[in-house]
Amino acid sequence: MVSDKPQPMKLGTTEVLQRIKDVVRDIVTPSWLNSVPSNFGDAAAGTLKADEWRTLCTIHIPLALISLWGMGVTHPSPDTAGHLRRVLDHSMALFSAISLVCRRTMTRTRAEAYRTCLATWVTELNILYPTLSVDRPNIHMAFHIFDFLHLFGPVHSWWSFPFERLVGILQRLPINHKSGT
Amino acid sequence: MPARSKTWSCNCEECSIVGGRFFLQSEKAAHLTRVKMVRQSQVGRVIIPVVSMAAQSDPERDITELSARLASLSFGTPRAEEATVDLATQVFALTVTDEGPDIDSQPSKLWSSRDEFQAEARAPNITLPPFQDVMGSITRIVTAPSPSVSEPSHQQPQSTREPVRLPRRERNRATSKALQHLQNIELRVCAAIRQLLDPQFVDVLPDVESELICLRQAFNKITRHSTLVNDRKQQVVSILDDLEARVTTYRAFRPTIQGPLHYNSGDRNIFLLHRRYSNLHPDHHFEIPIERCDVIAQVAIFLGVICTVMMCVSRRFGDLIMGTVNLMLGLALRNRDGTYSASHSNIHAQIPSSIEQALTRFNLEGHTTTYAVCPTCHCTYKPHFEIGSDVAIYPQQCTNRLMNSPDTDVCNEPLLTARGLKQVPIKTFDYYHLFDYVAGLISRVDVEELMNNACDQLKESLQSSQPCFVKNIFEAEFLRSFEGPEPGTLFVDRGEQGRLAFALFIDFFNPEGMNIRGKHTSCGIISMACLNLPLDIRYKPENMYLGIIPGPNEPHLHELNYYLRPLVDDLKVFWDRGVRFSRTALRPSGQTSHAAVVVAVNDLPAARKMSQMAGPCSHWFCSRCHCWHRSTLRRCDFQHKDWEPRDKDKLKRAAEMWRDAPDFKTREEIFRHYGVRWSEMWRLPYWDPTQQLVVDSMHCILEGLGQFQVRKVLGLEMSSALAKPDVIPPFTYNFQIYDPTRCSRKLSEKEIGQVKLIHKILTAPLVDEDAITRLRTQLQAKNMGALQFVSCDLHLQPAGTRKSCWVDELIAWVSIH
């Protein structure tokens, strides 16, 4: 039996990771922007916090990927170039959605743009990565954020950052390691 | 096992006379019953005279019998064969004529030693009292009204000689469980009646009314039919009716209070709601004791409090600091001769010597109620207080009816443990009073102004259409159209009242921190933030409400309801009646306020726990729309009607059905059909989880989708970057697996492993020109046995016997495919 599926191209190479680390190191950001770990991707970096994911997904990673896979970059073959461009557009759809949802001012247009970007991302996900398991409830719930943007405005009033900060304060309180019972 | 003996020996009184008797096993039961009856009759003959005096059967006949016996004793005609009965009659006679000890004539046991007492005490003179005295005492006892006595045990021997044994139905486990439920209902009714004895019964009347409804529902759920259960049910229903009658009477006396609840936040003269906290100064939001202290004392107290609160110094070291400062200032303030002037002595007296006293000067503690929590089922119990006492009284045992499994059973776990001389709860939940938190907020001038401004600005902007650029939750659609407690008016149309909108948050965390082998306990937090405040001060810890759910385990499924219940009770009052705070920063005469939970912010698992809807990994994965079944998780057809919000009233009805279901099986059926359980939040009239239970962007988008895209989809991690890529074989072939039982050729362990590798190599893609050379090198490295086995399977015949010939054949085969 012969199959003619193309071999999946490995996207996350050491070259890409190195480019991201270079961007993190060399970029000049405003002082109010939180920093991200410079050893991104290594096991030693640990689990990233949500705020760090936001900065990476909206600033550093798009810059790195565009510089590697965007216009003006030469590739070994036209197929590779086409495929990488498609992957880049797909990733940028999600990064655009993230960027839109985190805005401090919300309009109807922005909310609709968010939902459109998200729908594009989910559709292309099924096509580009058929073998990947993507049965996550988060994907469905992200669509409903559109409805809540209309009802309650920008996310800063109804996301859990400040409450998680309170949980952090509680966790840092010194205790005597005895539970109540 | 040894075989059971066919005979049985008895050594009772009767059989021992003849030196022991042997019976067959079949006769054993009958003989034992006869022995028991004989013994009972002997005892009965002693007790009968006493007990039957109070029985209502035939006192005259019994008195006649007894008088005959006494007469025979008194007048000296004892009957030797009834010595025991005579002794009993003698004792009885002495008892009925005894008038108690004569305190004056007895030597004092307090001041004299044991020997002295023994020497001085007179030996009692035991003689039979006069016959007339005895009969007089008996007559007085008989004619006096006596309390009812339970059935005397002598009835049993007079009945048939068959063994008394309850019917099977009465001995059934279901019957005993039903009886236990009825017992618990009775205990709770008695507790409710005691609560009504409280002079301030108006406070507790709503609690008792809701308790009565719960108890009626629980009573109606007991459907077991048996004689014992039916009798008990009649008793319980009579006391339930009695309680209902009392509640109706009191309610008629004090009709339902329509006006707002009064809360004392500053003025002594207003009616006190929480008088149990008399140890806390009622003006604690407005008058802080530290302001009345001298400057030197203020600085000293401030130092101690900063160390404890900000630097997290322990209590012992806090005491050390305060004690040292007290000593130091004492030494500094005294005169040379060691005395103090009046003013210095006054200042020194104001400086506390312990950190606890220092903290009370700042009034940092809020009003809390400590609930007792069942360690097993997490059910919470409010304390109640005796009149005039501050000692909290909790029930001894948990009376919660569990329906976690097909056997519905009462929990019955003990709630209290002994600590010193007191009984304290094993596990506690401190509920921080919502009214106290809000009173604290509105006691600050700037905060109260901001809260009122938010509502006023929104009300003004209602004249025009919704702004295009929405910056705040108070400019968005929900609050613009949110109806207030009075039908037909908006929530933000406040008039002279205060209107507060809150965001509610629940989450669980590990207070022990991240340890690999450390303890994994789980605490919960219930937090609220006031949405009227602007973003920059809204989330400051001093402006937020906080409650802690104790560990070490998270409450399971619907058990979170027990912790939410006190908060929802207060939220309901806040919405339905409003609360009149006796004093605020801008209004010394007070203001009435209404409040609502406008939005509930949680991560996905906690959101489902709070609203008691199905989990995000189940088929009911969405709490807002009709989308169902995990296979449809990837759908993005958001224009479809399945994406419309579910009907809130239907969900509420399903939740109520779940709550009122009689057994575990029905509950599971309802949950499977609707995906919803009962949540305390449904008690709030405005609660709509399809609108108000938001999806948290932080967890969903940033930590969820963003991370997924970067790490899984793009694979931007060092571990996956360094890993070899997965190879999809360009073709597959049905190679024969080596089977040692069938194959004639014997291969070593190593060769068996190599057979599999050769299969893989042969089907690998040939991506470039060097692939053939690499293939040859790889095949050459394998053992001859393995190569021969694979070649034979492929029906290949090499030209020669050397390994390279076999390799060439295999390469030729690959080239063909």
Interface residues (C-beta under 8 A of the other chain):
Chain A: M1 V2 S3 D4 K5 Q7 P8 K10 L11 G12 T13 T14 V16 L17 I20 G41 D42 A43 L48 A50 D51 W53 R54 L56 C57 I61 V87 S91 L94 A97 I98 V101 C102 R104 T105 M106 T107 R108 R115 L118 A119 V122 T123 L125 N126 Y129 L132 V134 D135 R136 P137 N138 I139 H140 M141 A142 F143 H144 I145 F146 D147 F148 H150 L151 F152 G153 P154 V155 H156 S157 W158 W159 S160 F161 P162 F163 E164 R165 L166 V167 I169 L170 Q171 L173 P174 I175 H177 S179 G180 T181
Chain B: C312 S314 P375 I426 K427 T428 C468 F469 V470 K471 N472 I473 E475 A476 E477 F478 A503 F505 D507 F509 N510 P511 E512 G513 K519 T521 C523 I525 S527 A529 L531 L535 R538 Y539 P541 M544 L546 I548 P550 G551 P552 V599 V601 N602 D603 L604 P616 C617 F621 C622 R624 C625 C627 R630 L633 R634 R635 C636 F638 W643 P645 Q691 V694 V695 D696 S697 M698 H699 C700 I701 L702 E703 G704 L705 G706 Q707 F708 Q709 V710 K712 V713 L714 G715 L716 E717 M718 S719 S720 A721 L722 P725 D726 V727 I728 P729 P730 F731 T732 Y733 P765 V767 H817
